[in-house]
Amino acid sequence: MPFSVLLDANVLVPNALRDTLLRVAEADFYRPLWSQDILAETRRTILRLRPGIEPSRLDTMFTCMNAAFSDAMVTGYESLIDGMMNDMGDRHVLAAAVAGRADVIVTNNVKHFPEAAVGPLHIEVLKPDRFLCLQYDLAPAEVVEIVKRQSNDTGRSAGKPRLTVAKLLECLSDGGASKFAEQIRGHLAAAGLPRPSPTAATPRLVE
């Protein structure tokens, strides 16, 4: 069975990063986890950054996420929150990781999860860039194909232009996965394909 990974709200906000993480999960590299509190925080953040987005679009997105990963929603963690020893604002995240038996928490706020708090719980905390690089190391060709399919699929649901691989990798860099994006560029170059050059792209948080 794939190992379990709790995805914090800050890695679910950028559209490209969220999509890559979920596509890698869909390919059975790992089992994703989240909580209602995490999704609520994701929703609030996206609406703050993109106030013009219809809230119903986010509700639809979360419904699709829960349908695609029917065992991802962690419940019954509320009683554990007060006993967590990490940053006060992210104790609900660590509590959900414990309740969901997560092996890893993927977050950009690693400083909110000090070793003294997560070590005794046997939970590893990784930034999304490091996490995706590790998945690439496990199966480089498969992960590259995931990114290429992601590029092909972008823009379809909203009728927007497709993101090229180069622009998608730039979005991933902007979303906190710069080393991973560089790994993909290097792989494509080594395979004899044109190396995607970074471009000035603006990440689309929601398609």
HELIX and SHEET records of a PDB file:
HELIX    1   1 ALA A    9  LEU A   12  1                                   4    
HELIX    2   2 ASN A   15  GLU A   26  1                                  12    
HELIX    3   3 GLN A   36  LEU A   49  1                                  14    
HELIX    4   4 PRO A   55  ALA A   68  1                                  14    
HELIX    5   5 GLU A   78  GLY A   83  5                                   6    
HELIX    6   6 MET A   88  ASP A   90  5                                   3    
HELIX    7   7 ARG A   91  ALA A   99  1                                   9    
HELIX    8   8 VAL A  110  HIS A  112  5                                   3    
HELIX    9   9 GLU A  115  VAL A  118  1                                   4    
HELIX   10  10 GLY A  119  LEU A  121  5                                   3    
HELIX   11  11 PRO A  128  LEU A  138  1                                  11    
HELIX   12  12 PRO A  140  ASP A  153  1                                  14    
HELIX   13  13 VAL A  165  ASP A  174  1                                  10    
HELIX   14  14 SER A  178  ALA A  190  1                                  13    
SHEET    1   A 5 MET A  73  VAL A  74  0                                        
SHEET    2   A 5 ARG A  31  SER A  35  1                                        
SHEET    3   A 5 SER A   4  LEU A   7  1                                        
SHEET    4   A 5 VAL A 104  VAL A 106  1                                        
SHEET    5   A 5 GLU A 124  LEU A 126  1                                        
END                                                                             
